Amino acid sequence: MLRSVPITENFTDIAKVEALAAEAFPPAEYLAPSRMIEMAKSGGFDFWALYDGDIFVGFMTVMTYKSLAYLFFLAVDKTQRSKGYGTKAIELLRVLYPDRQHIVDMEMPDENAQNKLQREKRRRFYMRNGYKVTGQYLSYLGVNYEVLCADDRFDFELFRELMKQIKVDGFAPVYFR
């Protein structure tokens, strides 16, 4: 059974979180765990470590806004990948944030991207776990993302309100269709 533990400045496995964040996200998408801890202090942003018993599996960050739960980051430790932990994390997300519309974004498919296969695999993972295409896209710090939603109805206007809350180092997302 996967469990979540809040990550704070006193978190004992912070070195594992830092190593995973550096390995799992390309430089353009990287956000330091110390920054995510600070964001969590302001509310509306949850930073969770994921454990199976005593084994560190990964982490996820979730932004909440009104009726939305936006999966900002999900990372599974490379030694734990392909063991079903990503799916278990999505299931835990639904337990932690019931009665909310679940949204995620991911790098858009790009035939010329160096991580083309990783992008395709990630998209299949989310689709297999109940997320659906919304037809909405955004650009953030030079990276284009596709927005997926786990509900049949996507509240784009509410999502835009949520995204206005995000400003990292002075940059905010830009929308396009």
N, C-alpha and C positions, 0 to 999 in steps of 0.2 A: 504494500500500500504506500503510495507516494504521499509525503507530507510536506508542508511548507513551513518555513521558519523565517520570520522577518530579518532582513539584513540591516544592521545598524553599525555605527562606528565601533561598537564593541564586539562585533561578530567574530567568532573564533576561527572560522574558515575563510576569512577575507582573502588570504593569499590564493586559495583555490578559485574564488570568484574572479579575482583580478587576472589570474592566468587564463581562465576560460574566456573572459571578455576580450582579452588581447588576441587569443587564438581564433575565436569564433566570428569576430566581426572585422571587416576590412577597415582600414584607417578612416575612410569617409563616413562610416557608420558607427565607429567606436565612440563610446561614451564611458568615461572612467567611472568605476564603481563608486569612488568617493563622491563624484558629482551626483550619481543616482541616489546615494544616501542622503545628500543634501536636499535633493528634489523630494524625497519621501518625507522629510521633516515638514515640508510646507503643506502636506495633505493632498489628496487626490492622486497620489502616486505611490504605489506599493512595490516594494523590492523584496522578492521572496527567494530564499534558497530552497532547493528541492532535494529531498532525501528519501531514500528507500532504506528504512531502518536507520543505521548509522552511516550509510554510504552516501557521500555527496554525489548527486546526479547532475545538478545544473542550477540554473536560476531563471527567473522570469520577472519582468517588471510590467505592471499593469496601471494604466491611467484610468481613473474613473471620473465620469462627468455626467451628472443627471442620471439618465437611464442607460448609459453606455459603459462598457468595459473594453478598453483598447489595449490589446496585447502589444506592448511597446517593444519588448525584447523577450526572446525565448532562446536559451542556449543549453545544450546538453553536453556534458563532458565527453571528450572524444573516446575515453575508455568505456563509456556507457551507451554510446550510440548504437542504433539498430537493435535495441533490446526492448523497444516499445515505450520508452520513457517519454518521448515527445507526445505520444497519444495520451499517456497517463497524465502528463502536464496539462493538456487541453481538457481532459476530464476533470482534473482538480480545479482548473480555472472556472469551469461551469459550476462546481460546488461552492467555490469561494465567492462567486459573483452571480448568484441566481437572479432571475428576473431582470437581467440586463441584456442589452444587445451586444453581442461579442464581435469585435472588429479586429482585424489585423491588416498590416500592409507588408508587402514584400517586394524585393527588387523585381522590376518588370522583366519578362523573358526578353532576351537579346541574343540573337544568333552570333554576334561578334564579341560578347562578353567573355572574359577569361574564365569566369565561374559559371558558364552557360549550363553545365550539367547540374551544378549545385542549385541554381535557380529553378530549373525544371523539377528537380527532386523536391525542393521546398514547396513549390506550388502544388504538386501532386499530394504531398503530405497534408497540407491544409484542406484541399478539396476532399480528400479521403476522410478527414475528420470533421466534415460537415460545413465547411466554409464555402461560400458561393461568390461568384463574380458579381461585382456591383456596377461595373462600367465606369468607375471613378479612379482617377490616378492623381498622384501628387509628386512634386519634386522637392527634395530637401537636400541642401548642401551639395547640389550637383548630381544627385542620384535620383532616378525615377522609380516610383513605386506604384504597384497595383494595390487597390484597396479591396479586401474581401470581408464578407460579413457572414456570420453563422445563422442569421435569421433570414426568412424569406423577404422581409421588408427592411430595406436599409434607410435609416434616417440620415440622409446626407446633410441636411441643414444643421442637425444637432452635432454631427461629426465635425462639420466646419467650425462650430462653436468650440468644440473640444480642441481642435487643432490650433485655434487662435491662442490657446493657453501655452502652447509649446514654443519656447524661444530658447534655444541653446546657443550661447555665445553670440546673441544678437540676431541669429538667423531663425526665420519662421518658414514653415512649409508653403509652397505655392501649388495651387490646384490647376489641373488641366484635364481635359476629357479626350 
